[in-house]
């Protein structure tokens, strides 16, 4: 798998910063200075699930990301490179991810 990084300045990892998981994009917009991206996560609500109820997940905001245009362009470039590599390896097909092919011996 391809990992694309930018080599501008020294990168210092801050282990105290945790990862944020999101499974959908709530909204994106530009406020004339920065891009604002709100990411969300779906949670299964067992109280609203059942044969006589309309099944609904609850959706929560997981992260609000604010980036200047230069950072967004860099992100787009890196994602395009990564998606191209995944497509070339057969891992990503027309926007749907699947497990990598298993090796037959």
N, C-alpha and C positions, 0 to 999 in steps of 0.2 A: 504494500500500500504506500502511496506517495504522501510524504509529509512536506509541506511547503512552509518555509519560514522566511522572515525578512531579517537581513543582517545589518540593521542600522542601529548602532549602539550596542552596549552590553545588555543582555537579557538577564534579569535577576528574578528568580522564582520566589514567590511569596506563598509558602505552603499553608498559611493560615486562611487564604482565600479559598472558599469551597466552590465546587462545581454546582451549576444550576441546571437541572434537567427541565426541558420543555418539550411538549409533544404537538404544539401548534403555535402559529403566530396570531396574536389577537389583532394587532394593528401596526402599521408603519406610517410615519408621516415625517415631513420636513418642516421645521419651524423657521426657515429662512437662514439659520446658522448651523443647525445640527439635524441629523437624522435621529428619530426616536422610534425605537422598536420595542413593542411590548409582547413578551412571550408568555405562554400559559401552559397549564397542565390540567389534564382531565382526571377527575377522581370518580370512581364508581360509588354511587349512593345506593346501598341495599334497601333503604326505605322507599325509594321510588321505583324499584324493580319488581316486577311480578306479572303474572298473566293478565290481571285486571287493571294494571297500571301502565302508563306510558313510560317506558324505560328512559331515564335521563341520567347522564353523568353530570356532575357539577364541574364547572370550569373555573379555575383560579388563576390569577396573575402570579407568575413565578419569577419574572424578571422584567425590569425596564432598563433597556440599554440605550445610551445616548452616545452618538459617535459623530465626529466631524466628517465632512464629505471625503476627505483624503483617506480616512480609515475605512469608510464604507467601500470606496473603490478598491482598496487593498483587500478587504474581505471578499468582495465579489471576485476579484482575480484569483485568490486562493481557493475559493469554493469552486470556481469553474475548472481550475486545474485538478482539484480533488475529484469532482464529478466526472471529468473526462477520464481520469485514471480508473475510477470505479466502473465506468461504462466499458472501457477497453478491456478490463479484467472480467467482464460479464457479471459483476456483482450488482450493478444498478442498470435496470432496463426500463426505459420510458417513465422515469420517476418513481419506480417501485423497487425498493430494496429487497433482496432475498439473500439467503445464506450462500456463502461461496461454494462452488462445486466441490464435492468430495473427491479425493484422489482414489482411483481404483488401482489396486496392486495385483 
